[in-house]
Amino acid sequence: MKIAIIGYGVMGKLVERLALEKGNEIGAVIDEGDRNLFPGEVARKLAGCDVAIDFSHGMGVRRNVEACVLAKVPVVVGTTGWAEQLREVEAVVNDGGGACVYGANFSIGVNLFYRIADFAAELFAKFPEYEPFIEEQHHSRKKDAPSGTALKIEEIAEAALERGSGEKVRVPVVSTRAGNIPGTHRLGFDGPADQISLEHMARSREGFASGALLAAEWIVGRTGFFEFSAVLDREGK
């Protein structure tokens, strides 16, 4: 594949390294120097690419997706901090006949954790004495808090608790930003006599980059707006 990299920070450079190791080609790099370009200008830079992978900033996601739709280049969006624009971006993709895979987290392990969280929350819904909570920790350089992953776990847990009990339950989320803490997410259930805690800790960023490349391979030749879970579902078949 000829891949366009949007956002050339730590993640963008990691995606580049892994992509080249897998025999892919880098067709374009859109970095900070291009932040003031309009969608049409970015689209011209994407010409000839098979797919784009965006690990830039949440504020630039809509422009980047518009550019990919104009260039007819499918895009994988690994950037977080743009949840409030989700429906707008979905409309841009669907109205323009484009293709996009997005996710709060492209780690395969995290996406399996989502499914464990869903199952666990539905089990605990029958025992209201166990109160749910979410804790997430990251290094001090991470800008968004709570993380997109924590918000996704919150969404999953609340839906499962409501499904299991028939009542709305709010799951509180606590965020910590300090030092060089690796990305850690914890879903817990605290009862009068004990506490159960489910935890995912990321050892490196390579899992995110590998998942993004898996999504890039999958989205080529498709149209539509997909969450990363769709990639995993079809990979398993």
Secondary structure by P-SEA (a helix, b strand, c coil): cbbbbccccaaaaaaaaaaaaaccccccccccccccccaaaaaaaaccccbbbbcccccaaaaaaaaaaaacbbbbbcccccccaaaaaaaaaaaacccccccccccaaaaaaaaaaaaaaaaacccccbbbbbbbbbcccccccccaaaaaaaaaaaaaaaaaccbbbbbbbbbbbcccccbbbbbbcccccbbbbbbcccccaaaaaaaaaaaaaaaccccccccaaaaaaaaac
